[in-house]
Amino acid sequence: MAAHWTPRDEAELTAGWQLWLALRSSAWPGPDWDGTPADAVRGLDRCFAACDEILAAHDEPDSAVAGLVRSMLLAANWTLGLWRDDTDPLDSERAAMLHADLAAFSDHAESVRSLLAAGGGWASLPR
């Protein structure tokens, strides 16, 4: 991942802002979570879809923001592949594994959000 990000133009700034917003609350299940892994990763599914939309709308695939978006797709894809279709109740061992996967995604997402906020000029906004 890049050490810093500076948008090349208004389009890349917009794409960065869209990614920053998509990552805001995508890692952890909300209060309506039904207790299954499939429901726990719904936010990652929404983030994955938002990343696809950002890449489709952003016409510079070699830009830094496109690289950041692709990094989020990779980070989400692993966890989604493991848990998306799992509707079995969690036992303590599987809950720990799900938590570790969500935490890894969350850590990556926070790193990307910090990078975007610094480069986009909105670092002072609440996380």
FIFI-267706 format. One record per atom (N, C-alpha, C): residue number from 1; residue in three letters; atom name; z, x, y. Coordinates in pm, 1 decimal. Layout:
N
NODE  num  residuo  atomo         z         x         y
NODE  NUM      ALA     CA         Z         X         Y
...
***
This chain:
127
NODE  num  residuo  atomo         z         x         y
NODE    1      MET      N       0.0      84.6    -117.2
NODE    1      MET     CA       0.0       0.0       0.0
NODE    1      MET      C       0.0      89.3     123.6
NODE    2      ALA      N     -65.4      43.7     227.5
NODE    2      ALA     CA     -75.2     118.8     351.7
NODE    2      ALA      C      62.3     135.6     415.8
NODE    3      ALA      N      77.8     245.7     490.7
NODE    3      ALA     CA     203.8     270.7     559.0
NODE    3      ALA      C     216.2     187.6     685.8
NODE    4      HIS      N     104.0     151.1     743.7
NODE    4      HIS     CA     104.3      63.8     860.7
NODE    4      HIS      C     -25.2     -16.4     861.3
NODE    5      TRP      N     -25.4    -118.2     941.8
NODE    5      TRP     CA    -142.4    -204.3     953.3
NODE    5      TRP      C    -163.7    -235.2    1099.8
NODE    6      THR      N    -285.4    -213.6    1145.5
NODE    6      THR     CA    -323.7    -250.8    1280.5
NODE    6      THR      C    -451.4    -333.7    1268.1
NODE    7      PRO      N    -448.5    -456.9    1312.6
NODE    7      PRO     CA    -568.4    -540.7    1299.6
NODE    7      PRO      C    -685.2    -484.1    1380.2
NODE    8      ARG      N    -803.4    -485.0    1318.5
NODE    8      ARG     CA    -923.6    -434.0    1384.5
NODE    8      ARG      C    -973.7    -528.4    1492.4
NODE    9      ASP      N    -951.1    -657.0    1470.9
NODE    9      ASP     CA   -1005.0    -756.6    1563.2
NODE    9      ASP      C    -925.8    -886.2    1548.7
NODE   10      GLU      N    -968.0    -985.9    1623.4
NODE   10      GLU     CA    -898.0   -1115.1    1622.3
NODE   10      GLU      C    -902.8   -1180.9    1484.0
NODE   11      ALA      N   -1014.6   -1166.0    1414.5
NODE   11      ALA     CA   -1027.3   -1226.3    1280.5
NODE   11      ALA      C    -927.6   -1165.1    1183.2
NODE   12      GLU      N    -911.4   -1033.6    1189.6
NODE   12      GLU     CA    -816.2    -969.8    1099.7
NODE   12      GLU      C    -672.2   -1003.1    1139.5
NODE   13      LEU      N    -646.0   -1014.3    1267.7
NODE   13      LEU     CA    -513.7   -1056.7    1313.9
NODE   13      LEU      C    -482.1   -1196.3    1260.7
NODE   14      THR      N    -579.1   -1286.2    1266.9
NODE   14      THR     CA    -561.5   -1422.6    1215.3
NODE   14      THR      C    -536.4   -1421.0    1065.4
NODE   15      ALA      N    -612.4   -1340.7     992.2
NODE   15      ALA     CA    -592.8   -1330.7     847.6
NODE   15      ALA      C    -454.0   -1276.0     815.6
NODE   16      GLY      N    -409.1   -1177.2     893.2
NODE   16      GLY     CA    -275.0   -1122.9     873.6
NODE   16      GLY      C    -167.5   -1226.8     898.5
NODE   17      TRP      N    -185.7   -1305.4    1004.1
NODE   17      TRP     CA     -90.9   -1412.4    1035.4
NODE   17      TRP      C     -87.5   -1515.5     923.7
NODE   18      GLN      N    -203.1   -1552.2     870.9
NODE   18      GLN     CA    -209.2   -1649.1     761.0
NODE   18      GLN      C    -136.6   -1595.6     638.2
NODE   19      LEU      N    -156.0   -1466.7     608.2
NODE   19      LEU     CA     -86.5   -1408.1     493.9
NODE   19      LEU      C      63.8   -1404.0     518.7
NODE   20      TRP      N     104.2   -1365.1     639.3
NODE   20      TRP     CA     246.6   -1359.2     672.7
NODE   20      TRP      C     311.4   -1495.9     649.7
NODE   21      LEU      N     244.0   -1601.6     694.5
NODE   21      LEU     CA     296.9   -1737.3     675.2
NODE   21      LEU      C     299.2   -1776.2     527.9
NODE   22      ALA      N     194.9   -1741.3     453.4
NODE   22      ALA     CA     187.7   -1777.2     311.1
NODE   22      ALA      C     299.6   -1711.2     231.3
NODE   23      LEU      N     342.4   -1594.0     275.6
NODE   23      LEU     CA     445.7   -1520.5     202.4
NODE   23      LEU      C     586.8   -1560.8     241.8
NODE   24      ARG      N     598.4   -1643.7     341.2
NODE   24      ARG     CA     729.1   -1675.2     399.0
NODE   24      ARG      C     829.3   -1729.1     296.7
NODE   25      SER      N     789.9   -1821.1     213.7
NODE   25      SER     CA     886.4   -1880.4     120.4
NODE   25      SER      C     826.3   -1900.6     -17.3
NODE   26      SER      N     743.8   -1806.9     -59.3
NODE   26      SER     CA     672.1   -1829.0    -184.7
NODE   26      SER      C     742.3   -1774.2    -308.0
NODE   27      ALA      N     843.2   -1690.7    -293.0
NODE   27      ALA     CA     897.7   -1622.2    -409.6
NODE   27      ALA      C    1001.7   -1701.4    -487.6
NODE   28      TRP      N    1084.2   -1775.8    -420.8
NODE   28      TRP     CA    1197.4   -1837.0    -489.4
NODE   28      TRP      C    1183.1   -1989.0    -495.3
NODE   29      PRO      N    1227.0   -2049.3    -605.5
NODE   29      PRO     CA    1219.3   -2195.2    -616.1
NODE   29      PRO      C    1309.5   -2262.9    -513.4
NODE   30      GLY      N    1269.1   -2381.2    -474.4
NODE   30      GLY     CA    1346.1   -2458.1    -376.4
NODE   30      GLY      C    1456.0   -2539.2    -442.1
NODE   31      PRO      N    1525.9   -2617.6    -362.6
NODE   31      PRO     CA    1637.7   -2697.3    -414.1
NODE   31      PRO      C    1593.7   -2807.3    -512.0
NODE   32      ASP      N    1465.4   -2839.0    -513.4
NODE   32      ASP     CA    1415.9   -2941.5    -605.1
NODE   32      ASP      C    1369.0   -2882.8    -738.1
NODE   33      TRP      N    1397.0   -2756.2    -764.4
NODE   33      TRP     CA    1356.4   -2688.9    -887.0
NODE   33      TRP      C    1409.9   -2762.6   -1008.4
NODE   34      ASP      N    1324.0   -2786.0   -1106.5
NODE   34      ASP     CA    1364.1   -2861.2   -1225.6
NODE   34      ASP      C    1425.5   -2774.5   -1335.0
NODE   35      GLY      N    1437.5   -2645.3   -1312.8
NODE   35      GLY     CA    1501.1   -2556.5   -1410.5
NODE   35      GLY      C    1405.9   -2489.1   -1507.1
NODE   36      THR      N    1278.1   -2518.6   -1498.4
NODE   36      THR     CA    1182.2   -2455.1   -1587.9
NODE   36      THR      C    1113.6   -2338.0   -1518.6
NODE   37      PRO      N    1067.6   -2241.2   -1596.8
NODE   37      PRO     CA     993.0   -2130.7   -1537.5
NODE   37      PRO      C     865.6   -2177.7   -1466.2
NODE   38      ALA      N     796.2   -2273.4   -1523.9
NODE   38      ALA     CA     671.7   -2322.7   -1462.6
NODE   38      ALA      C     697.8   -2375.8   -1322.2
NODE   39      ASP      N     804.7   -2447.6   -1306.3
NODE   39      ASP     CA     838.2   -2501.6   -1174.1
NODE   39      ASP      C     887.5   -2390.8   -1080.6
NODE   40      ALA      N     952.7   -2289.4   -1136.7
NODE   40      ALA     CA    1003.9   -2179.0   -1054.9
NODE   40      ALA      C     891.9   -2099.0    -990.0
NODE   41      VAL      N     776.3   -2093.2   -1053.6
NODE   41      VAL     CA     666.0   -2012.3    -999.2
NODE   41      VAL      C     564.6   -2095.6    -920.2
NODE   42      ARG      N     596.9   -2220.3    -890.9
NODE   42      ARG     CA     505.4   -2303.6    -810.4
NODE   42      ARG      C     472.5   -2239.2    -676.1
NODE   43      GLY      N     571.9   -2177.9    -612.0
NODE   43      GLY     CA     549.9   -2111.5    -483.6
NODE   43      GLY      C     452.1   -1996.0    -494.9
NODE   44      LEU      N     458.7   -1923.6    -605.1
NODE   44      LEU     CA     363.7   -1815.2    -627.7
NODE   44      LEU      C     223.6   -1870.3    -645.5
NODE   45      ASP      N     213.9   -1985.0    -711.4
NODE   45      ASP     CA      84.0   -2050.9    -728.3
NODE   45      ASP      C      25.1   -2088.3    -592.2
NODE   46      ARG      N     108.9   -2142.9    -503.7
NODE   46      ARG     CA      62.9   -2176.7    -368.1
NODE   46      ARG      C      22.9   -2051.0    -291.5
NODE   47      CYS      N      99.7   -1943.9    -307.1
NODE   47      CYS     CA      68.5   -1817.8    -241.7
NODE   47      CYS      C     -64.5   -1762.5    -293.3
NODE   48      PHE      N     -85.5   -1769.4    -424.2
NODE   48      PHE     CA    -209.3   -1723.0    -485.6
NODE   48      PHE      C    -328.6   -1799.3    -427.5
NODE   49      ALA      N    -314.9   -1930.3    -415.8
NODE   49      ALA     CA    -423.2   -2013.0    -359.5
NODE   49      ALA      C    -447.6   -1977.1    -212.9
NODE   50      ALA      N    -340.4   -1955.7    -136.8
NODE   50      ALA     CA    -355.9   -1918.2       4.3
NODE   50      ALA      C    -425.2   -1782.3      16.6
NODE   51      CYS      N    -390.5   -1688.6     -69.3
NODE   51      CYS     CA    -454.9   -1557.0     -67.6
NODE   51      CYS      C    -603.9   -1569.3     -98.4
NODE   52      ASP      N    -637.8   -1651.8    -196.3
NODE   52      ASP     CA    -779.8   -1676.3    -227.4
NODE   52      ASP      C    -852.9   -1731.7    -105.5
NODE   53      GLU      N    -790.4   -1826.4     -36.0
NODE   53      GLU     CA    -851.4   -1886.1      83.0
NODE   53      GLU      C    -868.7   -1783.3     194.4
NODE   54      ILE      N    -769.8   -1697.9     213.7
NODE   54      ILE     CA    -778.4   -1594.3     316.9
NODE   54      ILE      C    -893.3   -1499.6     285.9
NODE   55      LEU      N    -903.1   -1455.3     161.6
NODE   55      LEU     CA   -1012.7   -1365.4     124.5
NODE   55      LEU      C   -1148.5   -1432.4     140.5
NODE   56      ALA      N   -1157.0   -1558.6     105.0
NODE   56      ALA     CA   -1285.1   -1630.4     117.0
NODE   56      ALA      C   -1326.1   -1645.8     263.4
NODE   57      ALA      N   -1229.1   -1664.1     352.4
NODE   57      ALA     CA   -1259.9   -1685.4     494.1
NODE   57      ALA      C   -1279.2   -1554.6     570.2
NODE   58      HIS      N   -1223.7   -1446.3     519.5
NODE   58      HIS     CA   -1228.5   -1316.9     588.6
NODE   58      HIS      C   -1349.4   -1239.8     536.5
NODE   59      ASP      N   -1445.1   -1214.0     621.4
NODE   59      ASP     CA   -1572.2   -1157.4     576.8
NODE   59      ASP      C   -1577.7   -1005.2     573.0
NODE   60      GLU      N   -1463.3    -937.8     578.6
NODE   60      GLU     CA   -1461.7    -792.4     571.4
NODE   60      GLU      C   -1375.7    -749.3     452.0
NODE   61      PRO      N   -1436.5    -742.4     332.6
NODE   61      PRO     CA   -1358.5    -714.0     212.3
NODE   61      PRO      C   -1296.4    -574.3     209.0
NODE   62      ASP      N   -1342.4    -483.8     293.7
NODE   62      ASP     CA   -1286.9    -349.0     295.0
NODE   62      ASP      C   -1177.1    -330.6     400.1
NODE   63      SER      N   -1140.2    -437.0     467.8
NODE   63      SER     CA   -1038.2    -427.7     572.2
NODE   63      SER      C    -900.1    -407.2     510.7
NODE   64      ALA      N    -810.0    -356.9     593.4
NODE   64      ALA     CA    -672.8    -334.2     547.6
NODE   64      ALA      C    -605.2    -464.6     508.2
NODE   65      VAL      N    -627.7    -570.6     584.9
NODE   65      VAL     CA    -562.0    -697.4     551.8
NODE   65      VAL      C    -614.7    -752.1     418.8
NODE   66      ALA      N    -742.5    -731.3     390.0
NODE   66      ALA     CA    -795.3    -775.2     260.1
NODE   66      ALA      C    -727.3    -698.7     146.9
NODE   67      GLY      N    -698.9    -571.0     168.4
NODE   67      GLY     CA    -625.0    -493.2      68.6
NODE   67      GLY      C    -484.4    -545.5      47.6
NODE   68      LEU      N    -419.6    -585.7     156.7
NODE   68      LEU     CA    -286.1    -643.5     145.3
NODE   68      LEU      C    -289.2    -776.2      70.6
NODE   69      VAL      N    -390.0    -857.4      99.6
NODE   69      VAL     CA    -404.2    -985.4      29.7
NODE   69      VAL      C    -425.4    -960.6    -119.2
NODE   70      ARG      N    -514.5    -867.1    -151.7
NODE   70      ARG     CA    -539.1    -836.7    -293.5
NODE   70      ARG      C    -412.2    -785.0    -362.2
NODE   71      SER      N    -330.3    -708.7    -289.7
NODE   71      SER     CA    -205.3    -660.6    -350.3
NODE   71      SER      C    -113.7    -777.6    -384.4
NODE   72      MET      N    -115.5    -881.2    -300.3
NODE   72      MET     CA     -33.5    -998.7    -328.3
NODE   72      MET      C     -89.2   -1077.3    -447.1
NODE   73      LEU      N    -220.9   -1082.8    -458.3
NODE   73      LEU     CA    -280.8   -1149.5    -573.8
NODE   73      LEU      C    -239.8   -1079.4    -703.2
NODE   74      LEU      N    -242.9    -947.4    -701.1
NODE   74      LEU     CA    -201.5    -872.3    -820.1
NODE   74      LEU      C     -54.2    -894.2    -850.6
NODE   75      ALA      N      28.6    -891.2    -748.6
NODE   75      ALA     CA     172.6    -910.3    -768.9
NODE   75      ALA      C     203.5   -1049.5    -823.5
NODE   76      ALA      N     135.6   -1150.2    -772.4
NODE   76      ALA     CA     159.2   -1288.0    -817.8
NODE   76      ALA      C      99.4   -1312.8    -955.4
NODE   77      ASN      N     -14.3   -1252.7    -982.6
NODE   77      ASN     CA     -86.6   -1280.1   -1106.6
NODE   77      ASN      C      -3.7   -1247.5   -1230.2
NODE   78      TRP      N      66.4   -1136.8   -1228.7
NODE   78      TRP     CA     148.2   -1097.3   -1343.5
NODE   78      TRP      C     253.5   -1204.0   -1374.2
NODE   79      THR      N     328.4   -1240.7   -1274.0
NODE   79      THR     CA     435.6   -1337.7   -1293.7
NODE   79      THR      C     380.6   -1474.8   -1329.5
NODE   80      LEU      N     272.4   -1514.8   -1263.0
NODE   80      LEU     CA     210.8   -1643.8   -1295.5
NODE   80      LEU      C     159.7   -1645.8   -1438.8
NODE   81      GLY      N      97.6   -1537.8   -1481.3
NODE   81      GLY     CA      46.0   -1531.3   -1618.3
NODE   81      GLY      C     154.9   -1547.4   -1722.3
NODE   82      LEU      N     271.7   -1495.9   -1692.9
NODE   82      LEU     CA     383.0   -1504.8   -1787.7
NODE   82      LEU      C     451.9   -1640.8   -1788.6
NODE   83      TRP      N     464.0   -1704.0   -1671.9
NODE   83      TRP     CA     553.9   -1818.1   -1659.7
NODE   83      TRP      C     488.3   -1950.6   -1622.7
NODE   84      ARG      N     366.2   -1951.7   -1577.1
NODE   84      ARG     CA     302.7   -2072.9   -1522.7
NODE   84      ARG      C     306.1   -2192.1   -1618.4
NODE   85      ASP      N     286.0   -2168.6   -1746.4
NODE   85      ASP     CA     278.3   -2278.5   -1843.3
NODE   85      ASP      C     406.1   -2295.9   -1925.0
NODE   86      ASP      N     511.2   -2226.0   -1889.2
NODE   86      ASP     CA     635.8   -2228.4   -1965.3
NODE   86      ASP      C     725.9   -2340.1   -1912.8
NODE   87      THR      N     735.3   -2445.0   -1990.4
NODE   87      THR     CA     817.8   -2559.6   -1949.9
NODE   87      THR      C     944.5   -2572.1   -2034.0
NODE   88      ASP      N     973.7   -2469.7   -2113.9
NODE   88      ASP     CA    1095.5   -2470.8   -2194.8
NODE   88      ASP      C    1216.1   -2439.2   -2107.0
NODE   89      PRO      N    1329.1   -2501.9   -2135.1
NODE   89      PRO     CA    1451.0   -2469.9   -2058.2
NODE   89      PRO      C    1485.0   -2321.2   -2072.8
NODE   90      LEU      N    1546.5   -2268.0   -1971.4
NODE   90      LEU     CA    1581.9   -2126.2   -1972.2
NODE   90      LEU      C    1714.7   -2101.6   -2040.6
NODE   91      ASP      N    1719.5   -1997.2   -2123.3
NODE   91      ASP     CA    1847.8   -1946.0   -2170.3
NODE   91      ASP      C    1880.8   -1827.0   -2080.2
NODE   92      SER      N    1994.2   -1764.8   -2099.4
NODE   92      SER     CA    2036.8   -1659.1   -2006.7
NODE   92      SER      C    1943.4   -1538.1   -2010.0
NODE   93      GLU      N    1891.9   -1503.4   -2126.3
NODE   93      GLU     CA    1800.7   -1387.9   -2135.6
NODE   93      GLU      C    1669.2   -1414.3   -2062.6
NODE   94      ARG      N    1610.4   -1530.4   -2085.2
NODE   94      ARG     CA    1484.4   -1563.3   -2018.3
NODE   94      ARG      C    1505.4   -1584.8   -1868.5
NODE   95      ALA      N    1620.3   -1638.2   -1831.0
NODE   95      ALA     CA    1650.5   -1655.6   -1688.2
NODE   95      ALA      C    1657.2   -1519.6   -1618.9
NODE   96      ALA      N    1716.7   -1421.5   -1684.2
NODE   96      ALA     CA    1724.7   -1286.9   -1626.3
NODE   96      ALA      C    1585.1   -1225.7   -1611.9
NODE   97      MET      N    1499.3   -1247.2   -1711.2
NODE   97      MET     CA    1362.6   -1194.0   -1702.7
NODE   97      MET      C    1284.1   -1262.3   -1591.4
NODE   98      LEU      N    1296.2   -1394.2   -1581.1
NODE   98      LEU     CA    1227.9   -1467.4   -1473.9
NODE   98      LEU      C    1278.6   -1420.2   -1338.3
NODE   99      HIS      N    1408.4   -1405.4   -1325.0
NODE   99      HIS     CA    1465.7   -1359.4   -1198.7
NODE   99      HIS      C    1411.6   -1221.3   -1163.1
NODE  100      ALA      N    1404.2   -1131.3   -1258.8
NODE  100      ALA     CA    1352.9    -996.7   -1233.2
NODE  100      ALA      C    1206.3   -1002.0   -1187.1
NODE  101      ASP      N    1127.1   -1086.3   -1250.4
NODE  101      ASP     CA     986.2   -1099.4   -1210.8
NODE  101      ASP      C     973.6   -1156.4   -1069.4
NODE  102      LEU      N    1051.7   -1259.0   -1039.2
NODE  102      LEU     CA    1048.1   -1317.7    -905.0
NODE  102      LEU      C    1100.3   -1218.8    -800.5
NODE  103      ALA      N    1201.3   -1141.8    -835.9
NODE  103      ALA     CA    1256.3   -1042.8    -742.8
NODE  103      ALA      C    1154.2    -933.2    -713.2
NODE  104      ALA      N    1079.4    -889.8    -814.2
NODE  104      ALA     CA     976.5    -787.7    -792.4
NODE  104      ALA      C     868.7    -840.2    -698.1
NODE  105      PHE      N     826.8    -964.8    -719.9
NODE  105      PHE     CA     728.8   -1025.4    -630.4
NODE  105      PHE      C     786.1   -1036.6    -489.5
NODE  106      SER      N     909.2   -1082.8    -479.8
NODE  106      SER     CA     973.7   -1100.7    -350.2
NODE  106      SER      C     983.9    -968.6    -274.2
NODE  107      ASP      N    1019.5    -861.5    -343.3
NODE  107      ASP     CA    1029.3    -730.2    -279.5
NODE  107      ASP      C     893.6    -687.2    -224.0
NODE  108      HIS      N     789.5    -705.6    -302.6
NODE  108      HIS     CA     655.6    -669.2    -256.5
NODE  108      HIS      C     615.1    -756.8    -137.4
NODE  109      ALA      N     641.2    -885.3    -147.8
NODE  109      ALA     CA     605.7    -977.6     -39.1
NODE  109      ALA      C     678.4    -940.7      89.8
NODE  110      GLU      N     805.0    -904.4      80.9
NODE  110      GLU     CA     880.2    -866.4     201.3
NODE  110      GLU      C     825.1    -737.8     262.5
NODE  111      SER      N     783.1    -644.2     179.0
NODE  111      SER     CA     721.8    -521.2     230.2
NODE  111      SER      C     593.2    -552.2     305.1
NODE  112      VAL      N     512.2    -638.3     247.4
NODE  112      VAL     CA     385.8    -676.4     311.7
NODE  112      VAL      C     414.0    -753.7     440.4
NODE  113      ARG      N     510.2    -845.2     438.3
NODE  113      ARG     CA     544.4    -921.3     559.2
NODE  113      ARG      C     592.0    -829.0     671.4
NODE  114      SER      N     672.1    -729.6     637.9
NODE  114      SER     CA     720.6    -635.5     738.6
NODE  114      SER      C     605.0    -556.2     798.6
NODE  115      LEU      N     515.7    -511.5     714.5
NODE  115      LEU     CA     397.5    -437.9     759.1
NODE  115      LEU      C     310.9    -523.8     850.6
NODE  116      LEU      N     288.5    -647.0     810.1
NODE  116      LEU     CA     207.9    -738.8     891.0
NODE  116      LEU      C     275.2    -768.8    1024.1
NODE  117      ALA      N     404.4    -792.7    1021.2
NODE  117      ALA     CA     476.4    -826.0    1144.3
NODE  117      ALA      C     473.5    -710.3    1243.6
NODE  118      ALA      N     490.2    -589.0    1194.1
NODE  118      ALA     CA     488.5    -472.4    1282.9
NODE  118      ALA      C     350.3    -453.8    1344.0
NODE  119      GLY      N     247.3    -462.0    1263.1
NODE  119      GLY     CA     111.4    -440.8    1312.1
NODE  119      GLY      C      57.0    -556.6    1393.9
NODE  120      GLY      N     103.3    -675.1    1363.4
NODE  120      GLY     CA      54.4    -793.6    1433.2
NODE  120      GLY      C     128.1    -823.7    1561.9
NODE  121      GLY      N     238.0    -755.3    1584.3
NODE  121      GLY     CA     312.7    -776.0    1707.5
NODE  121      GLY      C     411.1    -889.8    1701.7
NODE  122      TRP      N     441.1    -939.6    1584.6
NODE  122      TRP     CA     536.3   -1049.9    1576.7
NODE  122      TRP      C     660.7   -1010.0    1494.8
NODE  123      ALA      N     697.1    -882.1    1499.4
NODE  123      ALA     CA     813.5    -831.5    1426.3
NODE  123      ALA      C     944.1    -895.7    1471.1
NODE  124      SER      N     946.7    -946.8    1594.1
NODE  124      SER     CA    1071.0   -1006.4    1643.5
NODE  124      SER      C    1091.2   -1149.8    1595.8
NODE  125      LEU      N     991.8   -1207.4    1530.1
NODE  125      LEU     CA    1006.6   -1344.6    1479.7
NODE  125      LEU      C    1104.3   -1347.2    1363.0
NODE  126      PRO      N    1179.8   -1454.8    1347.1
NODE  126      PRO     CA    1273.2   -1462.2    1234.8
NODE  126      PRO      C    1198.4   -1464.4    1101.7
NODE  127      ARG      N    1257.2   -1403.1    1005.4
NODE  127      ARG     CA    1197.0   -1398.0     872.3
NODE  127      ARG      C    1225.0   -1527.1     804.3
***
